[in-house]
Every structure is written in C-alpha cells, then in structure tokens.
Amino acid sequence: MTGPQRTAEERGELAEAAGFHGALLVSAHRIPWASVRALYRLAGWAACPLAVADVTMADAMAIPMFDLTT
C-alpha cells in the first residue's frame, strides 16, 4: 500500500489503513518488488514523491493498482 507520507500524521494514517486492509507498506518494509501482486493507493498519493516512486515502480513492473478512499 502507498499513499501520502509527507508528515507524521499522513504516515500514521497510511499505517492505520494498511493495517485495516491487511496490507504492507511498500516503502516501510523494503519488500522485493517481484513479490508484489497489487499496489493499493490512498487518496492524495500523487502529491507525495515517495508514493509517486512506488506507483512508478509498480507501473514499470505491470503490477495492478487499485485506488482506495478511506
């Protein structure tokens, strides 16, 4: 899962959403991209450079992406 991570509050909300959905945070866990089966994006991801990097990597590897609104 990825999303806005610029502030401590955004990182907390992202971690909470990941826990709620049973997902891992791509940036926090150093997950091997080859093992990622889908990337879930929280609203506002496009304004965060770290989330944009996650989405760019997923796109390059043809990993399916899904937008979540929480």
ChimeraX attribute file (.defattr): number of C-alpha atoms within 10 A of each C-alpha:
attribute: neighborCount
match mode: 1-to-1
recipient: residues
	/A:1	27
	/A:2	30
	/A:3	32
	/A:4	23
	/A:5	21
	/A:6	13
	/A:7	9
	/A:8	9
	/A:9	11
	/A:10	14
	/A:11	16
	/A:12	13
	/A:13	17
	/A:14	22
	/A:15	20
	/A:16	13
	/A:17	21
	/A:18	19
	/A:19	13
	/A:20	9
	/A:21	11
	/A:22	10
	/A:23	16
	/A:24	20
	/A:25	20
	/A:26	20
	/A:27	15
	/A:28	10
	/A:29	8
	/A:30	9
	/A:31	12
	/A:32	8
	/A:33	13
	/A:34	9
	/A:35	7
	/A:36	14
	/A:37	11
	/A:38	14
	/A:39	21
	/A:40	20
	/A:41	22
	/A:42	21
	/A:43	14
	/A:44	14
	/A:45	19
	/A:46	15
	/A:47	13
	/A:48	14
	/A:49	14
	/A:50	18
	/A:51	23
	/A:52	17
	/A:53	15
	/A:54	20
	/A:55	23
	/A:56	12
	/A:57	13
	/A:58	19
	/A:59	13
	/A:60	9
	/A:61	12
	/A:62	11
	/A:63	16
	/A:64	13
	/A:65	15
	/A:66	11
	/A:67	14
	/A:68	12
	/A:69	8
	/A:70	8
